[in-house]
Amino acid sequence: MSKEVLHINRLLLEEAAVYATKRGVDLSSVVENFLSGWISDDSVEDKISRFHISEEVKSVTRHAGNPAVSIDPEEEKDRYFSEKYGL
């Protein structure tokens, strides 16, 4: 079996290794699990549902892809500053 070459940004790889070590997981296993899920026959929705999304990202993207939600930029700005600075 030949070995494939995978090129990953050095800084990203170093940060990922530190992150994995702090959480007590093997980085190779994380990558293998990701790739296994990525090539599976599951639907895109099933694949997405298996990945952890931080609350910070969820808060930024909470209206993304939902055309029924009307976003008022001024209201969003006011909400952001209110939450961040207590205004």
Distance bins in CASP14 RR format, pairs under 12 A and 6 or more apart:
PFRMAT RR
TARGET T0000
AUTHOR 0000-0000-0000
RMODE 2
METHOD distances of the structure
MODEL  1
4 35 0 0 0 0 0 1 0 0 0 0 0
6 13 0 0 0 0 1 0 0 0 0 0 0
6 28 0 0 0 0 0 1 0 0 0 0 0
6 31 0 0 0 0 1 0 0 0 0 0 0
6 32 0 0 0 0 0 1 0 0 0 0 0
6 34 0 0 0 0 0 1 0 0 0 0 0
6 35 0 0 0 0 1 0 0 0 0 0 0
7 13 0 0 0 0 1 0 0 0 0 0 0
8 14 0 0 0 0 1 0 0 0 0 0 0
8 15 0 0 0 0 0 1 0 0 0 0 0
8 16 0 0 0 0 1 0 0 0 0 0 0
8 17 0 0 0 0 0 1 0 0 0 0 0
8 27 0 0 0 0 0 1 0 0 0 0 0
8 28 0 0 0 0 0 1 0 0 0 0 0
8 31 0 0 0 0 1 0 0 0 0 0 0
9 15 0 0 0 0 1 0 0 0 0 0 0
9 16 0 0 0 0 1 0 0 0 0 0 0
10 16 0 0 0 0 0 1 0 0 0 0 0
10 17 0 0 0 0 0 1 0 0 0 0 0
11 17 0 0 0 0 0 1 0 0 0 0 0
11 18 0 0 0 0 0 1 0 0 0 0 0
12 18 0 0 0 0 0 1 0 0 0 0 0
12 19 0 0 0 0 0 1 0 0 0 0 0
12 27 0 0 0 0 0 1 0 0 0 0 0
12 31 0 0 0 0 0 1 0 0 0 0 0
13 19 0 0 0 0 0 1 0 0 0 0 0
13 20 0 0 0 0 0 1 0 0 0 0 0
13 27 0 0 0 0 1 0 0 0 0 0 0
13 28 0 0 0 0 0 1 0 0 0 0 0
13 30 0 0 0 0 0 1 0 0 0 0 0
13 31 0 0 0 0 1 0 0 0 0 0 0
14 20 0 0 0 0 0 1 0 0 0 0 0
14 21 0 0 0 0 0 1 0 0 0 0 0
14 27 0 0 0 0 0 1 0 0 0 0 0
15 21 0 0 0 0 0 1 0 0 0 0 0
15 22 0 0 0 0 0 1 0 0 0 0 0
15 27 0 0 0 0 0 1 0 0 0 0 0
16 22 0 0 0 0 0 1 0 0 0 0 0
16 23 0 0 0 0 0 1 0 0 0 0 0
16 25 0 0 0 0 0 1 0 0 0 0 0
16 26 0 0 0 0 0 1 0 0 0 0 0
16 27 1 0 1 0 0 0 0 0 0 0 0
16 28 0 0 0 0 0 1 0 0 0 0 0
16 30 1 0 0 1 0 0 0 0 0 0 0
16 31 0 0 0 0 1 0 0 0 0 0 0
16 34 0 0 0 0 0 1 0 0 0 0 0
17 23 0 0 0 0 0 1 0 0 0 0 0
17 24 0 0 0 0 0 1 0 0 0 0 0
17 25 0 0 0 0 0 1 0 0 0 0 0
17 26 0 0 0 0 0 1 0 0 0 0 0
17 27 1 0 1 0 0 0 0 0 0 0 0
17 28 0 0 0 0 0 1 0 0 0 0 0
17 30 0 0 0 0 0 1 0 0 0 0 0
17 31 0 0 0 0 0 1 0 0 0 0 0
18 24 0 0 0 0 0 1 0 0 0 0 0
18 25 0 0 0 0 0 1 0 0 0 0 0
18 27 0 0 0 0 1 0 0 0 0 0 0
19 25 0 0 0 0 1 0 0 0 0 0 0
19 27 0 0 0 0 1 0 0 0 0 0 0
19 30 0 0 0 0 1 0 0 0 0 0 0
20 26 1 0 0 1 0 0 0 0 0 0 0
20 27 1 0 1 0 0 0 0 0 0 0 0
20 28 0 0 0 0 1 0 0 0 0 0 0
20 29 0 0 0 0 1 0 0 0 0 0 0
20 30 1 0 0 1 0 0 0 0 0 0 0
20 31 0 0 0 0 1 0 0 0 0 0 0
20 33 0 0 0 0 0 1 0 0 0 0 0
21 27 0 0 0 0 1 0 0 0 0 0 0
21 30 0 0 0 0 0 1 0 0 0 0 0
23 29 0 0 0 0 0 1 0 0 0 0 0
23 30 0 0 0 0 1 0 0 0 0 0 0
23 52 0 0 0 0 0 1 0 0 0 0 0
24 30 0 0 0 0 0 1 0 0 0 0 0
25 31 0 0 0 0 0 1 0 0 0 0 0
25 32 0 0 0 0 0 1 0 0 0 0 0
25 33 0 0 0 0 1 0 0 0 0 0 0
26 32 0 0 0 0 1 0 0 0 0 0 0
26 33 0 0 0 0 1 0 0 0 0 0 0
27 33 0 0 0 0 0 1 0 0 0 0 0
27 34 0 0 0 0 0 1 0 0 0 0 0
28 34 0 0 0 0 0 1 0 0 0 0 0
28 35 0 0 0 0 0 1 0 0 0 0 0
29 35 0 0 0 0 0 1 0 0 0 0 0
29 36 0 0 0 0 0 1 0 0 0 0 0
30 36 0 0 0 0 0 1 0 0 0 0 0
30 37 0 0 0 0 0 1 0 0 0 0 0
30 51 0 0 0 0 0 1 0 0 0 0 0
30 52 0 0 0 0 0 1 0 0 0 0 0
31 37 0 0 0 0 0 1 0 0 0 0 0
31 38 0 0 0 0 0 1 0 0 0 0 0
32 38 0 0 0 0 0 1 0 0 0 0 0
32 39 0 0 0 0 0 1 0 0 0 0 0
33 39 0 0 0 0 0 1 0 0 0 0 0
33 40 0 0 0 0 0 1 0 0 0 0 0
33 47 0 0 0 0 0 1 0 0 0 0 0
33 50 0 0 0 0 1 0 0 0 0 0 0
33 51 0 0 0 0 0 1 0 0 0 0 0
34 40 0 0 0 0 0 1 0 0 0 0 0
34 47 0 0 0 0 1 0 0 0 0 0 0
34 50 0 0 0 0 1 0 0 0 0 0 0
34 51 0 0 0 0 1 0 0 0 0 0 0
34 52 0 0 0 0 0 1 0 0 0 0 0
35 47 0 0 0 0 0 1 0 0 0 0 0
36 42 0 0 0 0 0 1 0 0 0 0 0
36 47 0 0 0 0 0 1 0 0 0 0 0
36 50 0 0 0 0 0 1 0 0 0 0 0
37 43 0 0 0 0 0 1 0 0 0 0 0
37 44 0 0 0 0 0 1 0 0 0 0 0
37 46 0 0 0 0 1 0 0 0 0 0 0
37 47 1 0 0 1 0 0 0 0 0 0 0
37 48 0 0 0 0 0 1 0 0 0 0 0
37 49 0 0 0 0 0 1 0 0 0 0 0
37 50 1 0 0 1 0 0 0 0 0 0 0
37 51 0 0 0 0 1 0 0 0 0 0 0
38 44 0 0 0 0 0 1 0 0 0 0 0
38 46 0 0 0 0 0 1 0 0 0 0 0
38 47 1 0 0 1 0 0 0 0 0 0 0
38 48 0 0 0 0 0 1 0 0 0 0 0
38 50 0 0 0 0 0 1 0 0 0 0 0
38 51 0 0 0 0 0 1 0 0 0 0 0
39 47 0 0 0 0 1 0 0 0 0 0 0
40 46 0 0 0 0 1 0 0 0 0 0 0
40 47 1 0 0 1 0 0 0 0 0 0 0
40 50 0 0 0 0 1 0 0 0 0 0 0
41 47 0 0 0 0 0 1 0 0 0 0 0
42 48 0 0 0 0 1 0 0 0 0 0 0
42 49 0 0 0 0 1 0 0 0 0 0 0
42 50 0 0 0 0 1 0 0 0 0 0 0
42 51 0 0 0 0 0 1 0 0 0 0 0
43 49 0 0 0 0 1 0 0 0 0 0 0
43 50 0 0 0 0 0 1 0 0 0 0 0
44 50 0 0 0 0 0 1 0 0 0 0 0
44 51 0 0 0 0 0 1 0 0 0 0 0
45 51 0 0 0 0 0 1 0 0 0 0 0
51 57 0 0 0 0 0 1 0 0 0 0 0
52 58 0 0 0 0 0 1 0 0 0 0 0
53 59 0 0 0 0 0 1 0 0 0 0 0
53 60 0 0 0 0 0 1 0 0 0 0 0
53 61 0 0 0 0 1 0 0 0 0 0 0
53 62 0 0 0 0 0 1 0 0 0 0 0
53 64 0 0 0 0 0 1 0 0 0 0 0
54 60 0 0 0 0 1 0 0 0 0 0 0
54 61 0 0 0 0 0 1 0 0 0 0 0
55 61 0 0 0 0 0 1 0 0 0 0 0
55 62 0 0 0 0 0 1 0 0 0 0 0
56 62 0 0 0 0 0 1 0 0 0 0 0
57 64 0 0 0 0 0 1 0 0 0 0 0
58 64 0 0 0 0 1 0 0 0 0 0 0
59 76 0 0 0 0 0 1 0 0 0 0 0
59 79 0 0 0 0 0 1 0 0 0 0 0
59 80 0 0 0 0 1 0 0 0 0 0 0
59 83 0 0 0 0 1 0 0 0 0 0 0
59 84 0 0 0 0 0 1 0 0 0 0 0
60 76 0 0 0 0 0 1 0 0 0 0 0
60 80 0 0 0 0 0 1 0 0 0 0 0
61 69 0 0 0 0 0 1 0 0 0 0 0
61 71 0 0 0 0 0 1 0 0 0 0 0
62 69 0 0 0 0 1 0 0 0 0 0 0
62 71 0 0 0 0 1 0 0 0 0 0 0
62 76 0 0 0 0 0 1 0 0 0 0 0
62 79 0 0 0 0 0 1 0 0 0 0 0
63 69 1 0 1 0 0 0 0 0 0 0 0
63 70 0 0 0 0 1 0 0 0 0 0 0
63 71 1 0 1 0 0 0 0 0 0 0 0
63 72 0 0 0 0 0 1 0 0 0 0 0
63 73 0 0 0 0 0 1 0 0 0 0 0
63 75 0 0 0 0 0 1 0 0 0 0 0
63 76 0 0 0 0 1 0 0 0 0 0 0
63 79 0 0 0 0 0 1 0 0 0 0 0
64 71 0 0 0 0 1 0 0 0 0 0 0
65 71 0 0 0 0 0 1 0 0 0 0 0
69 75 0 0 0 0 0 1 0 0 0 0 0
69 76 0 0 0 0 0 1 0 0 0 0 0
70 76 0 0 0 0 0 1 0 0 0 0 0
71 77 0 0 0 0 0 1 0 0 0 0 0
71 79 0 0 0 0 0 1 0 0 0 0 0
72 78 0 0 0 0 1 0 0 0 0 0 0
72 79 0 0 0 0 1 0 0 0 0 0 0
73 79 0 0 0 0 0 1 0 0 0 0 0
73 80 0 0 0 0 0 1 0 0 0 0 0
74 80 0 0 0 0 0 1 0 0 0 0 0
74 81 0 0 0 0 0 1 0 0 0 0 0
75 81 0 0 0 0 0 1 0 0 0 0 0
75 82 0 0 0 0 0 1 0 0 0 0 0
76 82 0 0 0 0 0 1 0 0 0 0 0
76 83 0 0 0 0 0 1 0 0 0 0 0
77 83 0 0 0 0 0 1 0 0 0 0 0
77 84 0 0 0 0 0 1 0 0 0 0 0
77 85 0 0 0 0 0 1 0 0 0 0 0
77 87 0 0 0 0 0 1 0 0 0 0 0
78 84 0 0 0 0 0 1 0 0 0 0 0
78 85 0 0 0 0 0 1 0 0 0 0 0
78 86 0 0 0 0 0 1 0 0 0 0 0
78 87 0 0 0 0 1 0 0 0 0 0 0
79 85 0 0 0 0 0 1 0 0 0 0 0
79 86 0 0 0 0 0 1 0 0 0 0 0
79 87 0 0 0 0 0 1 0 0 0 0 0
80 86 0 0 0 0 0 1 0 0 0 0 0
80 87 0 0 0 0 1 0 0 0 0 0 0
81 87 1 0 1 0 0 0 0 0 0 0 0
END
